[in-house]
Amino acid sequence: MIRPGKIVRASTIEDIPERKLTVKDKVFVLLSQNEYTTNEIALKLNISDRMIREAIMQLKRVYNIKETRCRCGHSPIYTVKK
């Protein structure tokens, strides 16, 4: 179970404190900055696509993660609703 208080609030990756971060923390910080696909997040964080997808599914349950499709309708693009 994800607890909302456990997610790190930061505006950039550099603002995150030096502690062991979960994949959910890293994904949430990236999505709060801009819109990304799972592949872009995986390349940026050097984490597997599967772990990114699992983190996004868990974040969708707690936070308003908005999913839109690219213009061809294939890839989902994720961002945090404001």
Secondary structure, 3 states (H helix, E strand, C coil): CCCHHHCCCCCCHHHCCCCCCCHHHHHHHHHHHCCECHHHHHHHHCCCHHHHHHHHHHHHHHCCEEEEECCCCCCEEEEECC
